[in-house]
Amino acid sequence: MSELKTRDEIDAMRRAGQVVAEVLALLGERVTAGTALAELDEIARGLLARAGARPVLEGHRRCPVAAPFAGVVRTSLNDEITHGAPDGRVLSAGDVLSLDLAAAVDGWIGHAAITRVAGKGSAQDLRLVRTAEQALADGIAAARPGARVGDVSRAVGVVGRSAGFGIPPLGGHGIGRCLREEPRVANDGHPHRGTPLRPGLVISIEPMFTAGGADHLDRGGPAITTTDESRAAHFGHTVAITDYGPLVLTAP
């Protein structure tokens, strides 16, 4: 069952979303050669504390047998698609880094992700990042009242497949007081199928593309990686369905 939020609840989620947007914007500026992933996590922790927001990802388990996540922001580096740990690794020029952050204010959660390239970056990496960002925009545009989740999935998938990128079977989800709620929002699918998009539904739309194939690998650690060591990009926004169309709650 997908829980519909009231206008006041969506406003509360927007406050959390604004904190997430501001923190990610500042972190994105620090994606430069010589920066340690642990340093980004420390910055995020301090910013969330000053904003009175609770980090949601810290201690989160992506499955019952996995170890709890040790940081407040997921830092997925190069071939890591998602769930990368903010450890002692240091960025080098040309690295591709995805930053995934969720925070709660008064119990309501905002969740977003961005991908940045440290330094100039290769033409292929920049195209991968731009494509994933465009897929997010197209997915949001498809999140209209009266449509279905499959329409969002289709919009995201068309962008990725048209560019020749891999689309792992990962994606977004409903969100509210819990990080993950119904429905699942896949990154490819069929239009006119799935959960109806009714005003009050809030979802996280999260395109994740890889430069290689769609296969992904769970090595038992926190990160999910590509099997061929190709690079990955991840973008995401928390989006509320309203009578007037999609409202991005994590927009800067």
C-alpha positions in Angstrom: 0.0 0.0 0.0 1.3 3.4 -1.0 0.7 6.1 1.7 -0.5 9.4 0.5 0.8 12.5 2.3 -1.2 15.6 3.2 -0.2 19.1 2.1 1.3 19.8 5.6 3.3 16.5 5.5 4.7 17.4 2.0 5.7 20.8 3.4 7.5 19.0 6.2 9.3 16.7 3.7 10.3 19.8 1.7 12.1 21.2 4.8 14.1 18.0 5.0 14.6 18.1 1.3 16.1 21.6 1.4 18.6 20.5 4.0 19.6 17.6 1.8 19.9 19.8 -1.3 22.1 22.4 0.5 24.4 19.7 1.9 24.8 17.9 -1.4 25.6 21.2 -3.2 28.4 22.0 -0.8 29.8 18.5 -1.0 29.7 18.6 -4.7 32.0 21.5 -4.7 34.5 19.5 -2.7 34.8 16.7 -5.2 38.3 17.5 -6.2 41.6 15.6 -6.4 43.1 15.2 -3.0 39.9 15.1 -1.0 39.3 12.0 1.1 35.9 10.4 1.1 35.9 10.4 4.9 36.4 14.1 4.8 33.2 14.5 2.8 31.3 12.4 5.3 32.7 14.5 8.2 31.6 17.7 6.4 28.1 16.3 5.8 27.8 15.2 9.4 28.6 18.7 10.7 26.2 20.4 8.2 23.3 18.1 9.2 23.9 18.7 12.9 23.9 22.5 12.4 20.7 22.2 10.5 19.0 20.1 13.2 18.6 17.2 10.8 19.1 13.5 11.6 21.2 11.5 9.2 19.1 8.6 8.0 21.7 6.4 6.2 24.0 5.9 9.2 23.3 2.5 10.6 21.0 1.6 7.7 21.2 -2.0 6.4 20.5 -2.6 2.8 19.7 -6.3 3.6 19.2 -8.1 6.9 22.7 -9.8 6.8 24.7 -6.8 5.7 26.7 -4.7 8.2 25.1 -1.4 9.2 26.3 1.6 7.1 29.0 3.5 9.0 28.7 7.0 7.4 26.1 9.6 6.9 26.6 10.0 3.1 27.1 7.2 0.5 30.2 7.9 -1.5 30.2 5.6 -4.5 33.5 5.8 -6.4 34.0 5.0 -10.1 32.7 1.4 -10.6 30.6 1.5 -7.4 27.0 2.0 -8.4 25.6 2.8 -5.0 26.1 2.2 -1.2 29.8 3.2 -1.4 31.4 3.7 2.0 33.1 7.1 3.0 36.4 5.5 3.9 40.0 6.7 3.7 40.3 6.6 -0.1 41.4 9.9 -1.7 40.0 11.3 -4.9 42.3 11.5 -8.0 41.8 13.7 -11.0 39.2 12.1 -13.3 37.5 10.0 -10.6 33.7 9.8 -10.8 31.9 10.1 -7.4 28.3 9.7 -6.6 27.0 11.2 -3.4 23.8 9.9 -1.9 22.2 11.5 1.2 19.1 11.1 3.2 18.2 13.3 6.2 15.1 13.6 8.5 13.6 16.8 10.0 10.8 16.3 12.5 10.6 12.7 11.4 10.1 13.3 7.7 12.8 12.3 5.2 14.4 13.9 2.1 16.6 11.9 -0.1 18.7 12.9 -3.2 21.9 11.9 -5.1 24.3 13.7 -7.4 27.4 12.6 -9.4 30.4 14.7 -9.9 33.7 14.3 -11.7 36.9 15.3 -9.9 38.7 17.6 -12.3 38.3 17.6 -16.1 37.2 14.0 -16.6 37.0 12.0 -19.8 34.4 12.7 -22.5 32.8 9.3 -21.9 32.5 9.9 -18.1 31.0 13.3 -18.7 28.5 11.9 -21.1 27.6 9.2 -18.6 27.0 11.9 -15.9 25.0 14.2 -18.2 22.8 11.3 -19.4 21.9 10.2 -15.9 21.1 13.8 -15.0 18.9 14.1 -18.1 17.2 10.8 -17.2 16.3 12.2 -13.8 14.8 15.3 -15.4 12.7 13.2 -17.9 11.6 10.9 -15.1 10.4 13.9 -13.0 8.5 15.3 -16.0 6.7 12.0 -16.4 5.6 12.0 -12.8 2.2 13.7 -13.5 -1.0 13.0 -11.6 -3.0 10.3 -13.5 0.1 8.6 -14.9 1.6 5.5 -13.4 5.0 4.5 -12.0 5.7 2.6 -15.2 5.6 5.9 -17.1 8.4 7.3 -14.9 10.4 4.1 -15.3 9.9 4.2 -19.1 11.1 7.9 -19.3 14.2 7.1 -17.4 15.0 3.9 -19.3 14.6 5.5 -22.7 17.3 8.0 -22.0 19.8 5.4 -20.7 19.2 2.9 -23.4 19.3 5.5 -26.2 22.7 6.5 -25.0 23.9 2.9 -24.9 24.4 2.8 -21.2 23.7 -0.2 -18.9 20.7 0.0 -16.5 21.2 -2.2 -13.4 18.0 -3.5 -11.8 18.2 -0.8 -9.1 16.1 2.3 -8.6 13.9 4.5 -6.5 11.0 4.0 -4.1 8.3 5.6 -2.1 9.5 7.7 0.8 8.0 9.5 3.9 8.8 8.8 7.5 10.6 5.7 6.3 13.4 5.8 3.8 11.9 3.0 1.7 8.2 2.7 1.2 6.0 1.4 -1.6 6.0 1.7 -4.6 9.3 0.6 -6.2 10.4 3.0 -9.0 12.4 1.0 -11.5 14.8 2.7 -13.9 13.2 1.0 -16.9 9.8 -0.4 -17.6 6.6 -0.3 -19.5 4.3 2.8 -19.6 0.7 2.7 -18.2 1.7 0.1 -15.7 2.3 0.0 -12.0 1.0 2.1 -9.1 -1.1 5.1 -10.1 0.5 8.5 -9.4 -2.1 10.2 -7.2 -1.7 13.6 -5.5 0.0 13.0 -2.2 2.3 10.2 -3.3 5.9 11.0 -2.7 8.6 9.0 -4.5 12.4 9.0 -4.9 13.4 8.9 -8.6 16.9 7.5 -8.9 18.5 6.9 -12.3 21.6 4.7 -12.1 23.5 4.0 -15.3 26.8 2.3 -16.0 29.2 2.8 -18.9 29.3 -1.0 -19.4 26.6 -3.6 -19.1 23.7 -3.8 -16.7 25.2 -6.6 -14.5 26.1 -5.6 -11.0 28.0 -7.4 -8.2 27.5 -7.6 -4.5 31.0 -8.3 -3.0 29.6 -8.6 0.5 30.7 -5.1 1.4 28.6 -2.0 1.5 29.0 -1.1 -2.2 27.2 -2.6 -5.2 29.6 -2.5 -8.1 29.7 -3.1 -11.9 31.0 -6.6 -12.9 33.2 -5.2 -15.7 34.7 -2.3 -13.6 33.0 0.2 -15.8 32.0 3.5 -14.2 28.6 4.4 -12.9 26.5 7.5 -12.3 23.6 8.1 -9.9 21.2 11.0 -9.6 18.1 11.3 -7.5 15.4 13.6 -6.2 12.5 13.3 -3.8 9.3 14.2 -5.8 5.8 14.8 -4.6 2.8 14.2 -6.9 0.5 17.2 -6.7 -2.7 18.3 -8.6 -0.5 20.6 -10.6 2.3 18.2 -11.5 5.5 17.0 -9.9 7.0 19.0 -7.0 10.7 18.4 -6.5 11.3 18.5 -2.7 15.1 18.3 -2.9 15.6 21.0 -5.5 18.4 23.5 -4.5 
